[in-house]
Amino acid sequence: MSEQVRSQLSRSTRDWFSGTALSPSADAYIHFLTDSGYATSTVNSYLRCVAHFAHWSASQRLALKDIDEAAVASFLDGHLPQCRCALRCWRTRYGVRAALTHLLVLLRTEGLIAEKAPSLHPSITVELSDFDTYLDEVRGLQATTRQTRLRHVRAFLLHRFADGNVRLEGLVPLDIERFTMAYTARWKPSSVNCLCGSLRSYLLFKATLGIETSALMGALPHVAHWRLAGLPRRLSSQEIEQFLDGFDRTTATGRRDYAVARCYVDLGLRTVEVVRLQLDDVDWRAGTIQIQGKGGRIDKLPLPAITGQAIVDYLRSGRRQTPDRAVFLRHRPPLDKPVTPAAMRAVIRNAAQRCGLADRLTSTHLLRHTFACRLVSSGASLKAIADLMRHRNLDTTTIYAKVDFDALKTVAACWPGRPA
């Protein structure tokens, strides 16, 4: 495909590369994009943007070592809005920035320019690295949990120690209160508690180093949040059918998305569990599927025939041949990479919009709740539901007892003063 792209390049594009610091990298850039699965038209458009940038950088007398995010920002913010150059390329910031982002990745992969300068002060970077090591080696937390805690602590450190001088000895409880109040404005109670948990974990980490943090931990708010106060939201059987009908299974992407949806609906999987599915996790002869869950836990579940058929249809007529063992792969460049959790959530969100359930189906976890409620309706015991949901504690499953209205009628006491 790269030969086809080169043959389609206009003379003006070639001329704008000529004599610039990026001229030797033009062919490598074409191969980089084509190997990632980009269409010929997109490669041509991106190459024109890079030629434009190469021409501008030459006029600014920038050497190859000077090309970095700062140079790209100067081109996007300074030159592009008032550009009167002859080369016809995209003038939209989004498209040009995408082209130049790929260029920087290529140049760094080949070792032609320096690595990206860290956006954090080095001392904050070291602090977060030490905290991550503590969460991993001492607390034994999984990567997804560590990422959440690091994100919260990073925000706290930038708020209080932007100059990089991380010294908790100079903090007072009021500093903790002000940060949590400002940072969590309009957050849900559960999210506020999650942030407080991250900060408490960080303060405990500092306490292991001999720093007195008990007063700071005491300043963390305790938000009232009764976990079993409400009923779990769920979709009706009709809405589930409506949702599953929202996938176009005549296309490769549609077959993949339908198989993903069946994993949510039929197995009650979490998003991270769908992302982690590998080809070797499915035992087709035994009819089981292995789930890599929270905390490194591995469980085997029965694989419903309809779910297995959806996965088979995708593997046979949708999934590209690639060495990667992940079941669900990207269908947009860069290809042959596992689908990310964000992309999984987008699959469900887009399907909900197509079938008119955008107001009802607001998160992938709603499908997990629906799966559990369907088990309750079928007469499954709480222990069986806990096993299928892979709950570590049976108390976590008790919320679903509140939706078994027929069973509740048999144990509900009469209202005082009303005859039995």
N, C-alpha and C positions, 0 to 999 in steps of 0.2 A: 504493500500500500504506500510505503514511503516514496517509491519511485514514481507512483502515480501522482502523489502530492507535488513532488519536485517538478514534474512535467507541467503541472497546472500553474506553477508560480509565474506571475507576471514579471517582466523585465524590471519594472519599477521596484518590486519587492526585493529582487536580487541586488539591484543597484544600491538600495538603502542599507543593505547589510555590508556591502563592499567597503573594505578599509576600516571597519569598526572593530572594537574589541570582541564583539559577539559573533563576528563572521565565522570563525572556526567551529562555533557551537550550533550553527543552524541545522546541519544534518542530524546531529545528536538530538536536538530538540524535536525534530520531526519523528525520529525513531521513538523517542520517549513517549510522545503523545499517541502514536499509532499502536505501540505495544500496550498502552493502557486502554485501548479500545475506542478512542475518539474517532468520530466520523471524519471523512476527508474534508468536508466543508468546514467543520470546526477547527481542524488542524490548520487549514488555510487561513482562517480568520485569526486564530491565535498567532500564527507566524507573522501576519501583517502587523499585529500589535507589537510583537517583539522587534520587528524590523523598524517600526516607528520609534520604539524606545532606544534601539541601538543607534539610530540616526541622531536622536536628541542627545544621548549620552556622549556621542562623539563631538557634537557641537559644544558640550559642556566640558570636554577634555577629561572625561572620566575613564580611568584605566579599569581593567577587568576587576582588580581587587577592590575598587571603589563602589562596585555595584552591590547594593544591599537594600534593606527595607527603607532606609532613609532616602536613597536615590529614587526608588520606586514611588515613594510618597511625594517627593519633589516633582516628579514627572506627572503624577496624577493630579496633584493639587495646584501646581504652578503652571505647567505647560499645557496640559490637556484642555482645561476650560477655555483657553484663548488660542488654541492651536489653529494655525492657518497653513499647515504643511500640505504638500501636494499628495502624499500617499493616502489613499483611501483605506481606512480601517475603522474599527469600532471607535466611537467617541464616548460611549457609555462607560462610566467608571467601573461598573461591576464586571463587564466583559474584559476590559483591559487589565484590571487587577487580577482576574483569574488567569489570564495568559502569563502575566509577569510572575505570579506566584509559582506556576509550574516552572518557569525559567529559573527562579532562585533554587527550587528543589533540585533541578537538574545540575546546576552549577555546583551546588554543595555536594551532591552525590558523587560528582567527578572530582571533587577536591579543588575546584578552580577558585572558589571564594571562601572566605572565613565563615565559620558557623554563626548562626544567628546570635546576636548579643542578648544576654538574659534580660528579661523585662523587670526582674526583681533585684533588689539590692542583694549582693552576694551573701551577706549575713542572714537575711531572711530566707534565702534559698537553702543555706546550711541548716537553719532552724527547722524548716519544713522537712528537709531530708532526714534529720535526726528524729523528728516526731514520727515520720513514716516508718522508720526502722523500728521504733518503739512499738507502734501499732502492729507491725508485722511480726516481729520476733518475740515481743513480750506478751502482747495482747492476742496475737494470733488472728487478727481480723483479715477478712477477704479484701481483695483489691477494690471492689465497688464501694464497700463501707469506708475504706481508707480514703478513697477519692472524695467522698462527701465530707469527711472530717477535715481533710486537708484544705478543701475549698473554703469551709467556714473559718478555719484558723488563719488561712492566708488573708482573708478579708479583715479579720481582727488585727493581724500584725500590720497590714498596710494602713489600717485606720489609726492605730496607736503608735507605730514605729516606722513611719514612712522613710525616715532618715537612715534606717538600718540598725539603729542602736537598740537592740532588743534587751530591755532590762525591766523585768516584772517588778523588781523591788520598788520602782518609782510609781507603781500603779496603786490606786485606792479603789475601794468597792464602787464608788460613784462612776469611775471610768467604765467598769463592766456594765453597769446599769445603762449608761448613756449609749454605749455601743449597741447593746441588744435592743434597746428601744428604737434606735434609729434604723438599724439594719433589718429588723423584722417587722417594720411597719406594714400593716395590712396582711400579715402572714396568718395562716391557719394555726390553731393551737398546736397541732401535731408537728408542724414545721418549726415552730418556735422551740418546742421541746427538743427537736432534733439538733438545732443549733446549740442549745444549752448543753446537750449531751456532748457535742464536739468540743466546746470550750472546756467543759468539766474534764474531759479526757486529756486535753492539752495541759490543764493546770495540774492534774494528777501526774502527768509526765514530768512537769517541771518540779513537782514535789519530790520525785524520786532522785532529783539532782541536788536536793538539799535546799531548795527555795521554798520559803513559807508562802503558801497559796490558799490556806484555809479561809481567810477573810474574803479573798476574791471569789472563791467557790460559793461562799455563803451569799454573795451578791447576785448570783445567777437566779433569775426568776423561776418560780414553779407555777407553770400555767395549768389552770384547771382543765383537765381533758379526761372525761369518763369514756373509756374505750367501748364499753358495752351499752352506752346510753341510747344509741339509735339503732335502727334496723339497717342491715347491709343492703345497699342498693343493688338491683339486679334487673336483667332484661327478661321479658316474657318469652315464651316459646315462639310466639308469632314474630316478635322482634328479632330473635336469633335467626329465624329463617329469612327474614327480610334482610338482615345483615349479611348472611352467607350468600344470598342471591346478588349481592352488590359487587361480585368479582367476575371479571371477564376471563373465563378459563380457556378462551381460544388463543390467548397470547402467553408467552413464556413468563412474563412478569405477573400476569393474572393467575397463572397456575401456582407460582411461588407464593403469592400473597394469599391465595385461598388455602394452601397447605399451612401457612403460618397461622391463619385464622382458625383452622381446625385444631391446631395444637393448643391455642388459647381456649377454645370452646369445649373440646372433647377431653382435654387432659388437665385443664386448669393451671397451665404453666405460667410462671412468672416470665417477664420479658427477658431477663438475663439467662433464664434456663432455655428459652427458645434460641437465643443467640449462640449458646454454648453447644447446641446439638451437633454431633459429629456423625458421619456416615457409619462409623463402627459402633455407635450407640444403639442401633436398631438391630434386633435379632429377629429376622424375618421368619425363621423356622419356628421359634418359640412364641412369636407374636408379642414380644415385649420391647420396651424402649428404656434406655438408661438415662436418667436425668442427673445432671451435675447442678446441685442446688446450692442453697446458702450455706456458708460455713464449711465449704469443701465436702458437704454431704452428697453421697451418691445413692440413688434409689432406682429400683426397677419398677416400672408400671406396665400393666397390660396395655397393648396398643390396639385401640378400636379399629375394626376393619375399615370403616369409612375414613378415618384419619390416615391409616397406612396407605389406602388407595390414593388419597390426595397427595401424599409424599411421593409415591411411586410415579404418579402422573407428572409431577414436577421433575423428578430425577430423570425420567425418560424423555420428556419433551420440553424441558425448560432450562435445566441446569447445564451450564457449559462444562466441557471436559477440562478439568484443571487438577493440579496436584493437591490443592487445598482440600482438607477433609471436612470442612464445615458443611452442614446440610444446606443452609440458606446463604446464597451469595448475592453480591451486588449485581444489578443489571444495568447500571450506569457507570461510565468511566469514573475512576479506575476500576476496571472489571476484575473478576476473579478474586475479590476480597470478601471476607465475611460481612454480612449485613450488621450494621451497628444497632445498639438499642434505640437510638433516636430514629433510625430508619424503620425499625419495627413498629414503634409507636405511630410513626407517620402512616404506615400501611393501614393500621386500624382506624386512625383519625380520618384518612381520606375515604376509606370504605364507608365509614359512618356518615360522612357528608353526602356521598353518592346515593345512599339508600334512605336519606332523610332522618337519620338518628343522631345527628350531630349534637343535639341538645341532651340526649339521653346517654349516649356512649361517649363519655368525656375522658376515659382513661382505660388502659388495657387491664387494669386490676378489676374493673367492673366485670369483665368476662370471667375472671377467677371467682369472684363472688357469685356470679350466675351459675357457674359450674357446681359450686358447693350447695347452693340453694336447690338445684335440680336433684342432687343426691339426697337432700333432705326429703324432697317431695316424693322420691322413689322409695322411701322407707329405710334408707341406709342408716346405720347406727353412727353415733358421734365418733366412735373409735375407728370405724371404717372410713368415715369422711376425713378424720385426722391423718390416717395413713395415706390416703390418696392425695390429700393436700400437702403432705410431707411437713406437718406441723410437729415441732419438737415437744410442745407442751399441749396437752389436751385442753387446757383452759383457753387456748387461742381459738379452738373450734367451737366453744360454747356459744359464741355470738349467733351461730347458725341455728341453734335450738329455738331462737326467738321467731324464726320464720315458719316453724312447724306449727301452724295454727290449730290443726286438728288435734295434735297431741297436747297442746297447751289447754284446749278446752276441757280436757279430761281431768286436769289438775288445778284449774283456776278456781279460787274460792269465790263464793257469792258475795255480791256487794252488801256491806252491812245494812241490815234492815230489810233486805229483800228476801222473800222466802226461797228456799232451796228448790 
